[in-house]
Amino acid sequence: MQINLHARLSCAPMMDWTDRHCRYLHRLMSRHVLLYTEMVTAPAVIHGDRDRLLGFDPAEHPVALQLGGSDPRELAEAARIAAGYGYDEINLNIGCPSDRVQSGCFGAVLMERPGLVADCVAAMIAASPVEVTVKCRIGVDEQRPEEVLPAFLETVREAGVTRFAIHARKAWLQGLSPKQNRDVPPLDYPLVHRMKRDFPALHLSVNGGITSLEQAQTHLAAGMDGVMVGRAAYHDPSSLLLPADQVIFGETRAPRSAEEIVHLMLPYIERHLSAGGKLAQVTRHMLGLFQGRPGARGWKRAISENAHKPGAGPEVVQAALDEVRLRAA
């Protein structure tokens, strides 16, 4: 699989959001966009319920697992285990700024320890045949990104990584919450673009603040190899993902409609319910399907008010779709 081609547009790993149900939905909307799991820690992979943490539907390909950790031996073992599940990529998180990852010495705090990151990815590469990549920030706290980022890329490249996704903001480990770290630090796209010029052999994707395919095209036209979108693809997937195969990947066939996606999700929902799952576990990811369209509010309300009820099934989704059709008539 030409994973680098799919990485022209990817959906960022997002905790509590990009679970297997979300990814299945997103794959129905785009055949090509590279999908990422939520971050899973290496110890959880080694000691936890692997099928629950790592299992995914084959329809999700191409799909990447994001790991968190800072112990080379643990990460190597987790990468070896994950490779057996058939992931197309294993990504190491060097970007998450939450208190939990700081206390565990992984995530964005590792921007301060590039040598350790190099040891981690080298161990992962040795343990797994699946490509190992890194998602990072441009720096943390008082670091000077124009100095830190190229040195970080150089050090980790020497350990064998050739593909990076760079969130174009610093992470402030002291003073800002994880939510604030997604919005408050200023974006520095020019620095990320400069890294592509300085490291032409690396495959570099830019992440952070990108909310439209038009913006994605601008970054690609500026020389970036890929663009990673996050919350916008989750909250308004129809605008970002339905046209993506045509706009970003050059497909000629017409995109599916949001209504078609709903109908395609119904068999998946039925399988999930038959296996003992709950409707809301799937439908919470579908709330933004009609964002900006007549009936979107009724769709969200019908799903939100009814999907949690005991015995709720596909009829809830169908009734919500009727709300959209009613407003569109």
N, C-alpha and C positions, 0 to 999 in steps of 0.2 A: 504493500500500500504506500502510495506517495504521500506520506503524512505531511510533508512540507507544503504541498499544494493545498491541502485542507486547512493548514494553519494560516492561509491568507485571511481567513476570518474565523475566530474562535469565540466561544462563550466561556467567560471566566469562571473558575471555581468559586463558589459562593456558599459559605456555611449555612446550613438549614434550608437552602434553596435548590441547589443543583443535585438533587437526589435522583434515583433511577427513574422515578415517575416524570420528573421535570425533563430529564434527558430524552426519554421516549417521546414526549410531546414535541420537544425541539427537533428531534430527528425527523418526525413526520413533516415538519415545516421546512426543513432543508436537508438535502441529501449529502451536502458537502461540508458544512460548517463543523469544525472540530469541537467536540464537547468535552468538558472537564467535570470530574466528580467534585464533591465537597472534599476539603482536606481531611485526610485520615492520618492519625499519628502512627508512626512505625510500631510502637509498643502495642497499640490496639490491633494492628494487623497480625502481629506475632502471637498475642495472647487472647484476642477477642474472638467474637463470632465472625469468622472470615466470610462465610457465605452472605451474611447480612451486610457486612461492611463492603465487600468487594464484588458481590454478585451483580450482574447487569444483563439486560436483554441483548442478544446478538444484534438486534436491529439498531442498537445505539452506535455501532462502528461508523466512523472512527471516534474512539473515546479514549481519554487520557485519565489516569489516576494521579491525583495530587497527594503527595506524602508530606508529613511534617515530622521533623526530628533533627537531632544534631549528633547522634552517636553513629559513626560509620558502620559499625557492625550491625546495629539494629536496622539501619536503613538498607544495608545490603540484604539482610534476611527478608525484610519487608518487600524489597524490589523483586527478590527471587520468587517469593510467594505470589506477588501480584502478577508477575509474568505468566505464571501458570493459569491465571484466570483469563488471559487473552487480551489484555490491554494493549493499545497501540502506542502508548507513550507513558512514561512515568515521570512526573514533574515534582521537583523539590521546592517547597514553599520557603522563599526568603523574603516574603513581603508582608505577611500578616502582622499587624501591630498590637494585637490584643494583650492584655495583662497575662492571660493564661499561657500564651506562647512565650512571652518574655520570661516568665518564671520557669518554663521548661527549656529555656535557651534554644528556641527555634523560631522560625518566622523572621520578621524584619530585623531583629536584634543581631542576626548572623551577618548582616551587612558590615558589622564591625569585626567580623572574623572570617575573612575570605579564605584564609588558609584552611580553616576547619571545613568550610563549604567544599573546597577542593578535595579534601580527604573524603568527605561524605559522598560526593558524586563519583569519585574514582572507585570507591568501594561498591557503589550501586552498579556502575558500568561493568565492573568485573563479575558481579553476581548475576546479571540479568542480560538476556539478549535484546530486551526492549529498549528503545532509545530513551535516554535520561535527559531531561531538560530542566531549566530553572526559571522560576518566576520571581522577580526581585523588584525592589524600589530603586530610586536614583541615589538614595542615601538615607541616613537617619540623624535626627537631632542636629548637632552642630557640625556635622560633616559637610565638606564642600563637595557637592555632587560632581562638579566638573573634574575633580581630582579622584574622588572615591570610585565613581562608576567605571571609568575606563580601567582602573587598577583591578577592580573586582572582576570585570569581564575577562581581562587578561589572565588573572590567576585561575579562574574557573575554566576558561577555555583550555589552558594547559593541562587540566585534569581530564579533558575529553569531551566537554559539553560544547555543542555547536549551535544550539538553539536556545534562545532566551526570550521571555516575555517581560517587558520592563514597564512597570507602573510609573508614569512620568511625574510622580510626586515623592517628596521626602516623607518619611514616617517619623512623627514625633512621638517617641516612646514615653516621654514625660510631658504631661500637660494636656494632651489631647486624647479623647476617647477613640475607640476604633471607628465609630461612625464619623467623628470629626476628621479623622485621618483620611477618610474617603473624599472629603470635600474642602477642608480648610487649607491645607498646604497648597501653594500655587502649582499649577501644571507647568512643566518645562519640556514641551514637545521638541523645541529646537535641539536640546541636549541629546534626546534620544535619537533624533535624526542624525546628529553629528556622530553618534556611536556607530550608526550603520555605515557612514562614510569612512570612519576610522577602522572599522572591523568588517570589511566587505565580505569576508568569507563566512561570517556568522549569519545565521538566520535570526533576525530580530523582529519581534512584534511589539507594538506600542499599545499600552493599556492606560485607562484612566480618563474619565470625562467624555468618552465617545458615545454619542447618543443617536447617530444616524448613519445610514450607509453612505450618504454624501460625505460625511466627515471621514469615514473609513477610506473612501476612494481618494480623498485628499492626501491622507497619510501614505497610501500605496503609491500614489503618483509622485510623492516626495522621495520615494526610494525604499520605504519600509517593506519588509518581506511579508508582514502580517499585521493584523489589527485584532485586538482582543476587546470584546464588548462585555459589559457586566450587567448592572441593574437595568439598563434600558432594554436589553434583550429579554429580561425577565418580566418587566412590567408592561412592555408593549411589544411582545414577540412578533405579532403580525406585521408590524412596520419594519422590524429589523431582519427577521428570519425568512418570512415568506418570499420576499423578492431577492434574497441573498444569492441564490443559485444563478439567477440571471445577471444581477448587477455585479457581483464580485467574481463569480466563477464562469461566466460566459455561457451558461446553458440557454438553449433556445426555447425549450418548452415552457408553457405558461405556468406560473406558480399556482399552488392550491389556494383555495379561499379559506377563511377562518371557519366558515360553516362546514367545509369538507373535513377540516382537521377535527372538529367536534365529532363528526360521524365516524371518522377513523379511530378516534379514541374510545368509542363505545365498546368494541370487542375487548380492548385492553382493560377497560374498567371492569367488564364482566369477569374476565380471568382473575383480576385482582380480588374482586369480591368473593369469587369461588374459592380462592386460596385463603380466605379468612381476613382479607384486608378491609379497610374502611374507605368509603367513597371520598371523604374529605382529604385523605392522604394523596389522592390524585388530583381532585378538582381544585385544590388550593393553588396549583400551578397554572390553572386554566383561566384564572380570573381576569387576566389582561388581554385575552384573545380579541376582544372587540373594543379595545381602548380607542377612544376618539370617534367611535361610530354611534349612530342612533341605536338606542337599546342597550348600550354598554352598562349603564347604571342598573337597569332591570336584570341583566345577565348576572352581574356581580351580586346583587341583592338576593336573587333566587338561589344562587349557589351557596352564598354565605349563610343564609338563613335555614337552608334545608339539608345541606350535605352532611351535617353532623348528626342529624336525627337518626335514631335507631332504625335499622332496616332500609335506610336510604340507598337507592340504586340508580341505574341509568335513567329512570324516568325523571329524576331531578334535573339531570343535564338536558334532557329533551324539553322539559317545561321551561328551563332557562333559555334555551334556544328559541322557543316560541316567543319569549319576551322580545328578543332581538328582531325576529321577523315581524312582529306586531308593530314595532316602532318604525321599521324600514318600509312597511307597506304604505 
